[in-house]
Amino acid sequence: MPVRPPSDTLQAALDAGVAKASPRPLPRLITAGILAGAYIALGGVLSIIIGFGFPGITAANPGLQRLLSGLVFPIGLMLVVVLGADLFTGNNALLIPPLMRGRLGVATVLRNWVLIWLANFVGCLAVAYFLVYLTGITSAGPYPDAVAGIAAAKMAASPWVVFLKGIGANWCVCLAIWLALSGRRLGEKLLACEIPVMAFVALGFEHCVANMFFIPLAIMQGADISILDMLVVNLLPATVGNIIGGALFVGAAQTYLHGK
C-alpha cells in the first residue's frame, strides 16, 4: 500500500495526539513515560558502545564515530513508535494538531508534557544506574573517557547554543515520527525513525531525553557536574528548544499546511 498523503498523516497525528492526552489512569501514563525514557537510554548506551568502540579508526575519522552512533541510536525511537510509549519530545508535536483544532486545552497539553518529561527522566536514570553503571558496561576500555567526553561537551556549550541545538534535535525527531505515521508497514516505520534521528545524532544536536541518560551516567562515573548545573546549563535549555522544534516546526507547521 502507498504511504499516506500529508492530509491523512495529519489526521493520524491528530488522532494519536487526542489518544495520548485522553484521560488515563496516572500509573498507566507514568509507565508509558518511563518505558519511553528507558528505550531512549538503550539507544544511548548502544550509541556509546558502537560509536566509541573503534577508537583507532574513529580518531582519524571523527565523522565515522558520529555515523556509527547515529546508525544505532534510533532503536530507542523505533521502540517508542511501534510499542506506543509516551516520549516527551514526540508529544511536543503530536498534541499540537488537536490543540489547534480545539479538541485539547492548553492545560491538558502542559500537564501531559510535564508528567511525561518527569517519567522519561525516571526511565533514563533507571537504565543508566541499574543496566549500565552497576553492570560496568561503560567502565572499561575506551568507554569511561567517551562518557566523560560526551557530558563535558554538552556542559561546555552555552545555554543559548544548547537551546538552538535543541530546536534542531526535536525538529528531526518529530519529522521522524511524522514520517512513521505516514507509513503503513513495520519496515516503513522503522526506516522513517532511522534517517532523521541518525541525522540529529550525527549533527550533534541536543535532545533533552537523551541527555537525561548521558549526563547522569557521567555523574555516576565520577564527572564533576552538579545536578543544578545539569538542569540549568543543559536540560532546561534543551527542553525549551525541543518544544519549539517539535511543537512549532512540525506540529503547528504540518497542521497549518495540510489541515482543512
Disulfide bonds with the S-S distance in Angstrom:
none
